């Protein structure tokens, strides 16, 4: 009986830590994606790329532990952030900003 309780407690701990990690990555991704949008609106492509890449790391990490629509939104946000970073490196600030804004919407949906 004690073994079963210990195993159940371990499983619950692993599940709760995965959910907590997804929440942390989702929050960090949203912060960086919003910063990328702000920098894009300020015509600062260097910082836009920096924040888009940071947000990308967090959306990819969150997508690893999420499921269903939340995972799909994080994956879509990752694609948008890749586009934002690519266009930012090419100094296409308006296009990069649009992709960052789209990523913000997907991250918000993925964090629900």
Legacy VTK file of the C-alpha trace (Angstrom):
# vtk DataFile Version 3.0
C-alpha trace
ASCII
DATASET POLYDATA
POINTS 112 float
0.000 0.000 0.000
2.838 2.381 0.851
4.457 1.665 -2.512
1.257 2.550 -4.369
0.910 5.819 -2.458
4.555 6.678 -3.146
4.178 5.910 -6.849
0.969 7.963 -7.112
2.607 10.882 -5.319
5.570 10.721 -7.696
3.320 10.696 -10.757
1.332 13.663 -9.452
4.530 15.568 -8.762
5.807 14.971 -12.292
2.509 16.054 -13.842
2.279 19.202 -11.761
5.876 20.170 -12.511
5.261 19.759 -16.275
2.202 22.002 -16.102
4.111 24.547 -14.037
6.964 24.522 -16.573
4.539 25.119 -19.444
3.007 28.067 -17.580
6.433 29.567 -16.895
7.500 29.217 -20.511
4.191 30.598 -21.744
4.508 33.666 -19.532
8.112 34.291 -20.549
7.251 33.793 -24.230
4.462 36.351 -23.984
6.731 38.895 -22.292
9.411 38.553 -24.972
6.919 38.528 -27.848
5.318 41.734 -26.530
8.784 43.265 -26.225
9.499 42.263 -29.831
6.326 44.053 -30.944
7.265 47.167 -28.967
10.759 47.195 -30.456
9.340 46.717 -33.933
7.018 49.668 -33.479
10.057 51.670 -32.330
11.849 50.568 -35.547
14.554 48.779 -33.533
15.049 45.568 -35.504
18.083 44.414 -33.531
16.088 44.247 -30.289
13.052 42.862 -32.119
15.146 39.915 -33.335
16.638 39.408 -29.867
13.213 39.251 -28.195
11.655 37.169 -30.980
14.396 34.570 -30.577
14.006 34.542 -26.793
10.239 34.119 -27.148
10.830 31.345 -29.685
12.893 29.358 -27.192
10.083 29.571 -24.654
7.285 28.679 -27.096
9.224 25.625 -28.229
9.794 24.558 -24.617
6.125 25.069 -23.761
5.005 23.115 -26.841
6.973 20.099 -25.623
4.734 19.654 -22.580
1.413 21.043 -23.813
-1.307 19.075 -25.579
-4.250 19.780 -27.833
-5.074 23.295 -28.969
-2.638 24.880 -26.524
0.195 22.951 -28.180
-1.050 23.931 -31.648
-1.096 27.608 -30.667
2.437 27.434 -29.264
3.650 25.737 -32.429
1.941 28.407 -34.548
3.516 31.091 -32.353
6.907 29.457 -32.915
6.435 29.685 -36.680
5.420 33.340 -36.424
8.417 34.116 -34.240
10.771 32.427 -36.684
9.329 34.630 -39.430
9.627 37.702 -37.216
13.292 36.972 -36.532
14.032 36.254 -40.197
12.359 39.433 -41.434
13.940 41.412 -38.625
17.392 40.272 -39.705
16.541 41.462 -43.212
15.436 44.824 -41.744
11.829 44.269 -42.860
10.588 45.849 -39.650
6.908 46.164 -40.569
6.612 42.541 -41.659
8.606 41.317 -38.651
6.347 43.294 -36.322
3.223 41.801 -37.916
4.580 38.299 -37.340
5.444 39.152 -33.730
1.902 40.472 -33.206
0.472 37.246 -34.622
2.725 35.284 -32.268
1.411 37.258 -29.287
-2.158 36.256 -30.182
-1.206 32.587 -30.470
0.704 32.653 -27.187
-2.251 34.241 -25.434
-4.527 31.504 -26.783
-2.017 28.820 -25.837
-1.784 30.163 -22.296
-5.555 29.894 -21.643
LINES 1 113
112 0 1 2 3 4 5 6 7 8 9 10 11 12 13 14 15 16 17 18 19 20 21 22 23 24 25 26 27 28 29 30 31 32 33 34 35 36 37 38 39 40 41 42 43 44 45 46 47 48 49 50 51 52 53 54 55 56 57 58 59 60 61 62 63 64 65 66 67 68 69 70 71 72 73 74 75 76 77 78 79 80 81 82 83 84 85 86 87 88 89 90 91 92 93 94 95 96 97 98 99 100 101 102 103 104 105 106 107 108 109 110 111
